[in-house]
């Protein structure tokens, strides 16, 4: 995945998160449904931001950004942008 692809994926996840919150507010989905999917989205966002950060760091230090790989959720949990 290239940086632009990762950023596009991040934007898709954020848009889905917004849609879920709107769905909850309108009563279209239950809080249980929203909470479960939000947790999955947050984990996916943590991984995507981490991968993007890895790629940028590798590029900065003259390494191949394509060698960066997604890390497990437990390693990137609660990643701060």
PDB file of N, CA, C and O in Angstrom, chain B, residues numbered from 101:
ATOM      1  N   UNK B 101       0.832  -1.183   0.000  1.00  0.00           N
ATOM      2  CA  UNK B 101       0.000   0.000   0.000  1.00  0.00           C
ATOM      3  C   UNK B 101       0.878   1.248   0.000  1.00  0.00           C
ATOM      4  O   UNK B 101       1.825   1.344   0.780  1.00  0.00           O
ATOM      5  N   UNK B 102       0.573   2.176  -0.848  1.00  0.00           N
ATOM      6  CA  UNK B 102       1.295   3.453  -0.911  1.00  0.00           C
ATOM      7  C   UNK B 102       0.659   4.455   0.055  1.00  0.00           C
ATOM      8  O   UNK B 102      -0.453   4.246   0.539  1.00  0.00           O
ATOM      9  N   UNK B 103       1.378   5.538   0.327  1.00  0.00           N
ATOM     10  CA  UNK B 103       0.895   6.542   1.275  1.00  0.00           C
ATOM     11  C   UNK B 103      -0.495   7.056   0.907  1.00  0.00           C
ATOM     12  O   UNK B 103      -1.367   7.173   1.768  1.00  0.00           O
ATOM     13  N   UNK B 104      -0.696   7.361  -0.367  1.00  0.00           N
ATOM     14  CA  UNK B 104      -2.002   7.888  -0.785  1.00  0.00           C
ATOM     15  C   UNK B 104      -3.110   6.868  -0.571  1.00  0.00           C
ATOM     16  O   UNK B 104      -4.232   7.235  -0.221  1.00  0.00           O
ATOM     17  N   UNK B 105      -2.805   5.591  -0.779  1.00  0.00           N
ATOM     18  CA  UNK B 105      -3.791   4.534  -0.542  1.00  0.00           C
ATOM     19  C   UNK B 105      -4.130   4.436   0.943  1.00  0.00           C
ATOM     20  O   UNK B 105      -5.289   4.263   1.318  1.00  0.00           O
ATOM     21  N   UNK B 106      -3.107   4.548   1.774  1.00  0.00           N
ATOM     22  CA  UNK B 106      -3.327   4.484   3.225  1.00  0.00           C
ATOM     23  C   UNK B 106      -4.173   5.669   3.675  1.00  0.00           C
ATOM     24  O   UNK B 106      -5.104   5.508   4.463  1.00  0.00           O
ATOM     25  N   UNK B 107      -3.847   6.862   3.172  1.00  0.00           N
ATOM     26  CA  UNK B 107      -4.625   8.048   3.530  1.00  0.00           C
ATOM     27  C   UNK B 107      -6.073   7.933   3.059  1.00  0.00           C
ATOM     28  O   UNK B 107      -6.995   8.334   3.769  1.00  0.00           O
ATOM     29  N   UNK B 108      -6.268   7.385   1.863  1.00  0.00           N
ATOM     30  CA  UNK B 108      -7.631   7.189   1.365  1.00  0.00           C
ATOM     31  C   UNK B 108      -8.387   6.214   2.269  1.00  0.00           C
ATOM     32  O   UNK B 108      -9.568   6.414   2.554  1.00  0.00           O
ATOM     33  N   UNK B 109      -7.707   5.166   2.715  1.00  0.00           N
ATOM     34  CA  UNK B 109      -8.325   4.188   3.616  1.00  0.00           C
ATOM     35  C   UNK B 109      -8.683   4.853   4.947  1.00  0.00           C
ATOM     36  O   UNK B 109      -9.754   4.600   5.499  1.00  0.00           O
ATOM     37  N   UNK B 110      -7.804   5.688   5.453  1.00  0.00           N
ATOM     38  CA  UNK B 110      -8.059   6.416   6.699  1.00  0.00           C
ATOM     39  C   UNK B 110      -9.311   7.288   6.541  1.00  0.00           C
ATOM     40  O   UNK B 110     -10.173   7.310   7.420  1.00  0.00           O
ATOM     41  N   UNK B 111      -9.403   7.992   5.435  1.00  0.00           N
ATOM     42  CA  UNK B 111     -10.570   8.853   5.193  1.00  0.00           C
ATOM     43  C   UNK B 111     -11.855   8.031   5.102  1.00  0.00           C
ATOM     44  O   UNK B 111     -12.902   8.466   5.580  1.00  0.00           O
ATOM     45  N   UNK B 112     -11.783   6.851   4.493  1.00  0.00           N
ATOM     46  CA  UNK B 112     -12.954   5.968   4.413  1.00  0.00           C
ATOM     47  C   UNK B 112     -13.395   5.510   5.810  1.00  0.00           C
ATOM     48  O   UNK B 112     -14.586   5.493   6.124  1.00  0.00           O
ATOM     49  N   UNK B 113     -12.419   5.142   6.633  1.00  0.00           N
ATOM     50  CA  UNK B 113     -12.735   4.697   7.996  1.00  0.00           C
ATOM     51  C   UNK B 113     -13.361   5.826   8.810  1.00  0.00           C
ATOM     52  O   UNK B 113     -14.314   5.605   9.558  1.00  0.00           O
ATOM     53  N   UNK B 114     -12.827   7.027   8.661  1.00  0.00           N
ATOM     54  CA  UNK B 114     -13.365   8.183   9.383  1.00  0.00           C
ATOM     55  C   UNK B 114     -14.789   8.479   8.920  1.00  0.00           C
ATOM     56  O   UNK B 114     -15.662   8.782   9.734  1.00  0.00           O
ATOM     57  N   UNK B 115     -15.021   8.390   7.613  1.00  0.00           N
ATOM     58  CA  UNK B 115     -16.370   8.628   7.080  1.00  0.00           C
ATOM     59  C   UNK B 115     -17.347   7.589   7.619  1.00  0.00           C
ATOM     60  O   UNK B 115     -18.480   7.921   7.967  1.00  0.00           O
ATOM     61  N   UNK B 116     -16.911   6.337   7.687  1.00  0.00           N
ATOM     62  CA  UNK B 116     -17.789   5.296   8.236  1.00  0.00           C
ATOM     63  C   UNK B 116     -18.083   5.555   9.712  1.00  0.00           C
ATOM     64  O   UNK B 116     -19.203   5.340  10.177  1.00  0.00           O
ATOM     65  N   UNK B 117     -17.076   6.013  10.438  1.00  0.00           N
ATOM     66  CA  UNK B 117     -17.270   6.333  11.855  1.00  0.00           C
ATOM     67  C   UNK B 117     -18.317   7.442  12.008  1.00  0.00           C
ATOM     68  O   UNK B 117     -19.193   7.358  12.868  1.00  0.00           O
ATOM     69  N   UNK B 118     -18.223   8.477  11.174  1.00  0.00           N
ATOM     70  CA  UNK B 118     -19.211   9.563  11.210  1.00  0.00           C
ATOM     71  C   UNK B 118     -20.612   9.047  10.896  1.00  0.00           C
ATOM     72  O   UNK B 118     -21.585   9.427  11.547  1.00  0.00           O
ATOM     73  N   UNK B 119     -20.703   8.170   9.883  1.00  0.00           N
ATOM     74  CA  UNK B 119     -22.000   7.604   9.507  1.00  0.00           C
ATOM     75  C   UNK B 119     -22.599   6.786  10.645  1.00  0.00           C
ATOM     76  O   UNK B 119     -23.804   6.839  10.890  1.00  0.00           O
ATOM     77  N   UNK B 120     -21.759   6.034  11.332  1.00  0.00           N
ATOM     78  CA  UNK B 120     -22.245   5.247  12.468  1.00  0.00           C
ATOM     79  C   UNK B 120     -22.782   6.152  13.575  1.00  0.00           C
ATOM     80  O   UNK B 120     -23.834   5.883  14.155  1.00  0.00           O
ATOM     81  N   UNK B 121     -22.063   7.202  13.853  1.00  0.00           N
ATOM     82  CA  UNK B 121     -22.506   8.126  14.908  1.00  0.00           C
ATOM     83  C   UNK B 121     -23.824   8.803  14.518  1.00  0.00           C
ATOM     84  O   UNK B 121     -24.693   9.016  15.363  1.00  0.00           O
ATOM     85  N   UNK B 122     -23.962   9.137  13.236  1.00  0.00           N
ATOM     86  CA  UNK B 122     -25.229   9.702  12.755  1.00  0.00           C
ATOM     87  C   UNK B 122     -26.347   8.666  12.854  1.00  0.00           C
ATOM     88  O   UNK B 122     -27.470   8.987  13.242  1.00  0.00           O
ATOM     89  N   UNK B 123     -26.029   7.425  12.502  1.00  0.00           N
ATOM     90  CA  UNK B 123     -27.020   6.354  12.590  1.00  0.00           C
ATOM     91  C   UNK B 123     -27.490   6.135  14.009  1.00  0.00           C
ATOM     92  O   UNK B 123     -28.674   5.894  14.246  1.00  0.00           O
ATOM     93  N   UNK B 124     -26.578   6.215  14.948  1.00  0.00           N
ATOM     94  CA  UNK B 124     -26.943   6.071  16.351  1.00  0.00           C
ATOM     95  C   UNK B 124     -27.828   7.238  16.784  1.00  0.00           C
ATOM     96  O   UNK B 124     -28.843   7.043  17.453  1.00  0.00           O
ATOM     97  N   UNK B 125     -27.438   8.445  16.399  1.00  0.00           N
ATOM     98  CA  UNK B 125     -28.202   9.633  16.783  1.00  0.00           C
ATOM     99  C   UNK B 125     -29.617   9.614  16.208  1.00  0.00           C
ATOM    100  O   UNK B 125     -30.557  10.105  16.833  1.00  0.00           O
ATOM    101  N   UNK B 126     -29.757   9.047  15.022  1.00  0.00           N
ATOM    102  CA  UNK B 126     -31.082   9.008  14.390  1.00  0.00           C
ATOM    103  C   UNK B 126     -31.897   7.790  14.800  1.00  0.00           C
ATOM    104  O   UNK B 126     -33.077   7.688  14.466  1.00  0.00           O
ATOM    105  N   UNK B 127     -31.270   6.871  15.521  1.00  0.00           N
ATOM    106  CA  UNK B 127     -31.973   5.667  15.945  1.00  0.00           C
ATOM    107  C   UNK B 127     -31.957   4.552  14.913  1.00  0.00           C
ATOM    108  O   UNK B 127     -32.626   3.534  15.088  1.00  0.00           O
ATOM    109  N   UNK B 128     -31.201   4.733  13.842  1.00  0.00           N
ATOM    110  CA  UNK B 128     -31.135   3.721  12.786  1.00  0.00           C
ATOM    111  C   UNK B 128     -30.363   2.471  13.227  1.00  0.00           C
ATOM    112  O   UNK B 128     -30.602   1.374  12.722  1.00  0.00           O
ATOM    113  N   UNK B 129     -29.440   2.650  14.171  1.00  0.00           N
ATOM    114  CA  UNK B 129     -28.698   1.504  14.713  1.00  0.00           C
ATOM    115  C   UNK B 129     -28.673   1.600  16.227  1.00  0.00           C
ATOM    116  O   UNK B 129     -28.859   2.674  16.800  1.00  0.00           O
ATOM    117  N   UNK B 130     -28.441   0.468  16.861  1.00  0.00           N
ATOM    118  CA  UNK B 130     -28.391   0.437  18.330  1.00  0.00           C
ATOM    119  C   UNK B 130     -27.012   0.865  18.819  1.00  0.00           C
ATOM    120  O   UNK B 130     -26.042   0.852  18.061  1.00  0.00           O
ATOM    121  N   UNK B 131     -26.936   1.239  20.073  1.00  0.00           N
ATOM    122  CA  UNK B 131     -25.642   1.619  20.645  1.00  0.00           C
ATOM    123  C   UNK B 131     -24.699   0.424  20.672  1.00  0.00           C
ATOM    124  O   UNK B 131     -23.485   0.591  20.549  1.00  0.00           O
ATOM    125  N   UNK B 132     -25.239  -0.769  20.831  1.00  0.00           N
ATOM    126  CA  UNK B 132     -24.415  -1.982  20.812  1.00  0.00           C
ATOM    127  C   UNK B 132     -23.757  -2.150  19.441  1.00  0.00           C
ATOM    128  O   UNK B 132     -22.559  -2.418  19.349  1.00  0.00           O
ATOM    129  N   UNK B 133     -24.548  -1.991  18.381  1.00  0.00           N
ATOM    130  CA  UNK B 133     -24.006  -2.102  17.022  1.00  0.00           C
ATOM    131  C   UNK B 133     -22.947  -1.028  16.772  1.00  0.00           C
ATOM    132  O   UNK B 133     -21.881  -1.300  16.220  1.00  0.00           O
ATOM    133  N   UNK B 134     -23.262   0.179  17.186  1.00  0.00           N
ATOM    134  CA  UNK B 134     -22.345   1.291  16.982  1.00  0.00           C
ATOM    135  C   UNK B 134     -21.053   1.072  17.756  1.00  0.00           C
ATOM    136  O   UNK B 134     -19.967   1.265  17.209  1.00  0.00           O
ATOM    137  N   UNK B 135     -21.152   0.674  19.013  1.00  0.00           N
ATOM    138  CA  UNK B 135     -19.961   0.459  19.837  1.00  0.00           C
ATOM    139  C   UNK B 135     -19.055  -0.621  19.272  1.00  0.00           C
ATOM    140  O   UNK B 135     -17.835  -0.458  19.234  1.00  0.00           O
ATOM    141  N   UNK B 136     -19.647  -1.721  18.833  1.00  0.00           N
ATOM    142  CA  UNK B 136     -18.836  -2.813  18.296  1.00  0.00           C
ATOM    143  C   UNK B 136     -18.081  -2.389  17.042  1.00  0.00           C
ATOM    144  O   UNK B 136     -16.888  -2.661  16.905  1.00  0.00           O
ATOM    145  N   UNK B 137     -18.774  -1.728  16.137  1.00  0.00           N
ATOM    146  CA  UNK B 137     -18.129  -1.322  14.880  1.00  0.00           C
ATOM    147  C   UNK B 137     -17.145  -0.188  15.115  1.00  0.00           C
ATOM    148  O   UNK B 137     -16.091  -0.149  14.481  1.00  0.00           O
ATOM    149  N   UNK B 138     -17.468   0.733  16.013  1.00  0.00           N
ATOM    150  CA  UNK B 138     -16.535   1.829  16.328  1.00  0.00           C
ATOM    151  C   UNK B 138     -15.221   1.257  16.843  1.00  0.00           C
ATOM    152  O   UNK B 138     -14.148   1.725  16.461  1.00  0.00           O
ATOM    153  N   UNK B 139     -15.297   0.251  17.706  1.00  0.00           N
ATOM    154  CA  UNK B 139     -14.065  -0.377  18.228  1.00  0.00           C
ATOM    155  C   UNK B 139     -13.224  -0.930  17.082  1.00  0.00           C
ATOM    156  O   UNK B 139     -12.010  -0.728  17.048  1.00  0.00           O
ATOM    157  N   UNK B 140     -13.861  -1.622  16.148  1.00  0.00           N
ATOM    158  CA  UNK B 140     -13.146  -2.166  14.989  1.00  0.00           C
ATOM    159  C   UNK B 140     -12.535  -1.042  14.143  1.00  0.00           C
ATOM    160  O   UNK B 140     -11.396  -1.148  13.687  1.00  0.00           O
ATOM    161  N   UNK B 141     -13.292   0.019  13.943  1.00  0.00           N
ATOM    162  CA  UNK B 141     -12.793   1.147  13.160  1.00  0.00           C
ATOM    163  C   UNK B 141     -11.606   1.815  13.842  1.00  0.00           C
ATOM    164  O   UNK B 141     -10.630   2.169  13.181  1.00  0.00           O
ATOM    165  N   UNK B 142     -11.681   1.988  15.144  1.00  0.00           N
ATOM    166  CA  UNK B 142     -10.576   2.612  15.879  1.00  0.00           C
ATOM    167  C   UNK B 142      -9.309   1.769  15.779  1.00  0.00           C
ATOM    168  O   UNK B 142      -8.212   2.306  15.630  1.00  0.00           O
ATOM    169  N   UNK B 143      -9.460   0.459  15.861  1.00  0.00           N
ATOM    170  CA  UNK B 143      -8.308  -0.427  15.729  1.00  0.00           C
ATOM    171  C   UNK B 143      -7.706  -0.334  14.325  1.00  0.00           C
ATOM    172  O   UNK B 143      -6.486  -0.278  14.169  1.00  0.00           O
ATOM    173  N   UNK B 144      -8.567  -0.318  13.311  1.00  0.00           N
ATOM    174  CA  UNK B 144      -8.094  -0.209  11.933  1.00  0.00           C
ATOM    175  C   UNK B 144      -7.410   1.144  11.701  1.00  0.00           C
ATOM    176  O   UNK B 144      -6.405   1.223  10.993  1.00  0.00           O
ATOM    177  N   UNK B 145      -7.959   2.207  12.301  1.00  0.00           N
ATOM    178  CA  UNK B 145      -7.333   3.524  12.186  1.00  0.00           C
ATOM    179  C   UNK B 145      -5.964   3.547  12.864  1.00  0.00           C
ATOM    180  O   UNK B 145      -5.011   4.105  12.322  1.00  0.00           O
ATOM    181  N   UNK B 146      -5.866   2.945  14.041  1.00  0.00           N
ATOM    182  CA  UNK B 146      -4.572   2.876  14.729  1.00  0.00           C
ATOM    183  C   UNK B 146      -3.538   2.197  13.838  1.00  0.00           C
ATOM    184  O   UNK B 146      -2.408   2.670  13.717  1.00  0.00           O
ATOM    185  N   UNK B 147      -3.928   1.092  13.218  1.00  0.00           N
ATOM    186  CA  UNK B 147      -3.003   0.359  12.350  1.00  0.00           C
ATOM    187  C   UNK B 147      -2.632   1.172  11.110  1.00  0.00           C
ATOM    188  O   UNK B 147      -1.469   1.191  10.707  1.00  0.00           O
ATOM    189  N   UNK B 148      -3.597   1.831  10.515  1.00  0.00           N
ATOM    190  CA  UNK B 148      -3.322   2.618   9.311  1.00  0.00           C
ATOM    191  C   UNK B 148      -2.396   3.795   9.613  1.00  0.00           C
ATOM    192  O   UNK B 148      -1.441   4.042   8.876  1.00  0.00           O
ATOM    193  N   UNK B 149      -2.678   4.520  10.697  1.00  0.00           N
ATOM    194  CA  UNK B 149      -1.802   5.641  11.061  1.00  0.00           C
ATOM    195  C   UNK B 149      -0.393   5.150  11.364  1.00  0.00           C
ATOM    196  O   UNK B 149       0.584   5.796  10.984  1.00  0.00           O
ATOM    197  N   UNK B 150      -0.280   4.021  12.041  1.00  0.00           N
ATOM    198  CA  UNK B 150       1.033   3.477  12.362  1.00  0.00           C
ATOM    199  C   UNK B 150       1.784   3.093  11.088  1.00  0.00           C
ATOM    200  O   UNK B 150       2.974   3.382  10.958  1.00  0.00           O
ATOM    201  N   UNK B 151       1.099   2.448  10.152  1.00  0.00           N
ATOM    202  CA  UNK B 151       1.742   2.055   8.903  1.00  0.00           C
ATOM    203  C   UNK B 151       2.218   3.293   8.135  1.00  0.00           C
ATOM    204  O   UNK B 151       3.327   3.307   7.601  1.00  0.00           O
ATOM    205  N   UNK B 152       1.392   4.309   8.084  1.00  0.00           N
ATOM    206  CA  UNK B 152       1.782   5.543   7.407  1.00  0.00           C
ATOM    207  C   UNK B 152       3.002   6.163   8.087  1.00  0.00           C
ATOM    208  O   UNK B 152       3.928   6.623   7.419  1.00  0.00           O
ATOM    209  N   UNK B 153       2.994   6.169   9.396  1.00  0.00           N
ATOM    210  CA  UNK B 153       4.136   6.722  10.140  1.00  0.00           C
ATOM    211  C   UNK B 153       5.408   5.912   9.885  1.00  0.00           C
ATOM    212  O   UNK B 153       6.486   6.482   9.717  1.00  0.00           O
ATOM    213  N   UNK B 154       5.281   4.589   9.857  1.00  0.00           N
ATOM    214  CA  UNK B 154       6.431   3.737   9.554  1.00  0.00           C
ATOM    215  C   UNK B 154       7.000   4.060   8.176  1.00  0.00           C
ATOM    216  O   UNK B 154       8.211   4.205   8.013  1.00  0.00           O
ATOM    217  N   UNK B 155       6.118   4.170   7.192  1.00  0.00           N
ATOM    218  CA  UNK B 155       6.548   4.450   5.821  1.00  0.00           C
ATOM    219  C   UNK B 155       7.277   5.790   5.743  1.00  0.00           C
ATOM    220  O   UNK B 155       8.317   5.901   5.094  1.00  0.00           O
ATOM    221  N   UNK B 156       6.734   6.791   6.399  1.00  0.00           N
ATOM    222  CA  UNK B 156       7.354   8.119   6.374  1.00  0.00           C
ATOM    223  C   UNK B 156       8.722   8.097   7.063  1.00  0.00           C
ATOM    224  O   UNK B 156       9.671   8.716   6.580  1.00  0.00           O
ATOM    225  N   UNK B 157       8.822   7.393   8.178  1.00  0.00           N
ATOM    226  CA  UNK B 157      10.096   7.298   8.900  1.00  0.00           C
ATOM    227  C   UNK B 157      11.140   6.563   8.064  1.00  0.00           C
ATOM    228  O   UNK B 157      12.295   6.981   7.994  1.00  0.00           O
ATOM    229  N   UNK B 158      10.728   5.471   7.435  1.00  0.00           N
ATOM    230  CA  UNK B 158      11.676   4.734   6.589  1.00  0.00           C
ATOM    231  C   UNK B 158      12.167   5.613   5.437  1.00  0.00           C
ATOM    232  O   UNK B 158      13.357   5.623   5.123  1.00  0.00           O
ATOM    233  N   UNK B 159      11.266   6.335   4.823  1.00  0.00           N
ATOM    234  CA  UNK B 159      11.646   7.219   3.721  1.00  0.00           C
ATOM    235  C   UNK B 159      12.616   8.290   4.217  1.00  0.00           C
ATOM    236  O   UNK B 159      13.610   8.592   3.556  1.00  0.00           O
ATOM    237  N   UNK B 160      12.319   8.861   5.382  1.00  0.00           N
ATOM    238  CA  UNK B 160      13.164   9.917   5.943  1.00  0.00           C
ATOM    239  C   UNK B 160      14.591   9.437   6.191  1.00  0.00           C
ATOM    240  O   UNK B 160      15.545  10.203   6.051  1.00  0.00           O
ATOM    241  N   UNK B 161      14.730   8.167   6.560  1.00  0.00           N
ATOM    242  CA  UNK B 161      16.052   7.638   6.879  1.00  0.00           C
ATOM    243  C   UNK B 161      16.647   6.810   5.752  1.00  0.00           C
ATOM    244  O   UNK B 161      17.543   5.995   5.974  1.00  0.00           O
ATOM    245  N   UNK B 162      16.140   7.023   4.534  1.00  0.00           N
ATOM    246  CA  UNK B 162      16.729   6.399   3.361  1.00  0.00           C
ATOM    247  C   UNK B 162      16.422   4.926   3.191  1.00  0.00           C
ATOM    248  O   UNK B 162      17.092   4.237   2.421  1.00  0.00           O
ATOM    249  N   UNK B 163      15.426   4.437   3.892  1.00  0.00           N
ATOM    250  CA  UNK B 163      15.036   3.028   3.776  1.00  0.00           C
ATOM    251  C   UNK B 163      13.847   2.903   2.831  1.00  0.00           C
ATOM    252  O   UNK B 163      13.226   3.897   2.457  1.00  0.00           O
ATOM    253  N   UNK B 164      13.549   1.686   2.460  1.00  0.00           N
ATOM    254  CA  UNK B 164      12.440   1.403   1.555  1.00  0.00           C
ATOM    255  C   UNK B 164      11.113   1.466   2.307  1.00  0.00           C
ATOM    256  O   UNK B 164      10.867   0.637   3.184  1.00  0.00           O
ATOM    257  N   UNK B 165      10.258   2.429   1.982  1.00  0.00           N
ATOM    258  CA  UNK B 165       8.972   2.527   2.681  1.00  0.00           C
ATOM    259  C   UNK B 165       8.070   1.317   2.427  1.00  0.00           C
ATOM    260  O   UNK B 165       7.198   1.004   3.238  1.00  0.00           O
ATOM    261  N   UNK B 166       8.287   0.638   1.290  1.00  0.00           N
ATOM    262  CA  UNK B 166       7.458  -0.529   0.977  1.00  0.00           C
ATOM    263  C   UNK B 166       7.764  -1.729   1.869  1.00  0.00           C
ATOM    264  O   UNK B 166       7.030  -2.716   1.855  1.00  0.00           O
ATOM    265  N   UNK B 167       8.834  -1.648   2.637  1.00  0.00           N
ATOM    266  CA  UNK B 167       9.146  -2.750   3.553  1.00  0.00           C
ATOM    267  C   UNK B 167       8.380  -2.636   4.876  1.00  0.00           C
ATOM    268  O   UNK B 167       8.407  -3.556   5.694  1.00  0.00           O
ATOM    269  N   UNK B 168       7.702  -1.510   5.080  1.00  0.00           N
ATOM    270  CA  UNK B 168       6.875  -1.336   6.283  1.00  0.00           C
ATOM    271  C   UNK B 168       5.678  -2.271   6.203  1.00  0.00           C
ATOM    272  O   UNK B 168       5.094  -2.461   5.136  1.00  0.00           O
ATOM    273  N   UNK B 169       5.324  -2.846   7.327  1.00  0.00           N
ATOM    274  CA  UNK B 169       4.194  -3.765   7.381  1.00  0.00           C
ATOM    275  C   UNK B 169       3.265  -3.386   8.527  1.00  0.00           C
ATOM    276  O   UNK B 169       3.712  -2.881   9.557  1.00  0.00           O
ATOM    277  N   UNK B 170       1.964  -3.634   8.343  1.00  0.00           N
ATOM    278  CA  UNK B 170       1.024  -3.358   9.432  1.00  0.00           C
ATOM    279  C   UNK B 170       1.398  -4.164  10.677  1.00  0.00           C
ATOM    280  O   UNK B 170       1.739  -5.344  10.594  1.00  0.00           O
ATOM    281  N   UNK B 171       1.328  -3.511  11.808  1.00  0.00           N
ATOM    282  CA  UNK B 171       1.609  -4.203  13.077  1.00  0.00           C
ATOM    283  C   UNK B 171       0.300  -4.641  13.710  1.00  0.00           C
ATOM    284  O   UNK B 171      -0.760  -4.092  13.410  1.00  0.00           O
ATOM    285  N   UNK B 172       0.380  -5.634  14.588  1.00  0.00           N
ATOM    286  CA  UNK B 172      -0.837  -6.107  15.265  1.00  0.00           C
ATOM    287  C   UNK B 172      -1.487  -4.986  16.086  1.00  0.00           C
ATOM    288  O   UNK B 172      -0.820  -4.058  16.543  1.00  0.00           O
ATOM    289  N   UNK B 173      -2.783  -5.100  16.254  1.00  0.00           N
ATOM    290  CA  UNK B 173      -3.554  -4.104  16.995  1.00  0.00           C
ATOM    291  C   UNK B 173      -2.966  -3.877  18.381  1.00  0.00           C
ATOM    292  O   UNK B 173      -2.879  -2.735  18.832  1.00  0.00           O
ATOM    293  N   UNK B 174      -2.569  -4.927  19.051  1.00  0.00           N
ATOM    294  CA  UNK B 174      -2.063  -4.779  20.427  1.00  0.00           C
ATOM    295  C   UNK B 174      -0.814  -3.898  20.496  1.00  0.00           C
ATOM    296  O   UNK B 174      -0.527  -3.315  21.542  1.00  0.00           O
ATOM    297  N   UNK B 175      -0.063  -3.794  19.383  1.00  0.00           N
ATOM    298  CA  UNK B 175       1.129  -2.960  19.364  1.00  0.00           C
ATOM    299  C   UNK B 175       0.817  -1.491  19.063  1.00  0.00           C
ATOM    300  O   UNK B 175       1.547  -0.596  19.490  1.00  0.00           O
ATOM    301  N   UNK B 176      -0.255  -1.254  18.335  1.00  0.00           N
ATOM    302  CA  UNK B 176      -0.559   0.117  17.914  1.00  0.00           C
ATOM    303  C   UNK B 176      -1.799   0.681  18.573  1.00  0.00           C
ATOM    304  O   UNK B 176      -2.247   1.774  18.228  1.00  0.00           O
ATOM    305  N   UNK B 177      -2.350  -0.048  19.508  1.00  0.00           N
ATOM    306  CA  UNK B 177      -3.577   0.373  20.179  1.00  0.00           C
ATOM    307  C   UNK B 177      -3.414   1.762  20.782  1.00  0.00           C
ATOM    308  O   UNK B 177      -2.385   2.089  21.373  1.00  0.00           O
ATOM    309  N   UNK B 178      -4.455   2.569  20.618  1.00  0.00           N
ATOM    310  CA  UNK B 178      -4.483   3.936  21.155  1.00  0.00           C
ATOM    311  C   UNK B 178      -3.403   4.827  20.569  1.00  0.00           C
ATOM    312  O   UNK B 178      -2.892   5.722  21.243  1.00  0.00           O
ATOM    313  N   UNK B 179      -3.058   4.581  19.314  1.00  0.00           N
ATOM    314  CA  UNK B 179      -2.088   5.410  18.618  1.00  0.00           C
ATOM    315  C   UNK B 179      -2.563   6.858  18.597  1.00  0.00           C
ATOM    316  O   UNK B 179      -3.732   7.124  18.317  1.00  0.00           O
ATOM    317  N   UNK B 180      -1.689   7.767  18.884  1.00  0.00           N
ATOM    318  CA  UNK B 180      -2.031   9.191  18.880  1.00  0.00           C
ATOM    319  C   UNK B 180      -1.451   9.824  17.629  1.00  0.00           C
ATOM    320  O   UNK B 180      -0.252   9.715  17.372  1.00  0.00           O
ATOM    321  N   UNK B 181      -2.309  10.496  16.838  1.00  0.00           N
ATOM    322  CA  UNK B 181      -1.849  11.132  15.619  1.00  0.00           C
ATOM    323  C   UNK B 181      -1.046  12.361  15.940  1.00  0.00           C
ATOM    324  O   UNK B 181      -0.567  13.041  15.031  1.00  0.00           O
TER     325      UNK B 181
END
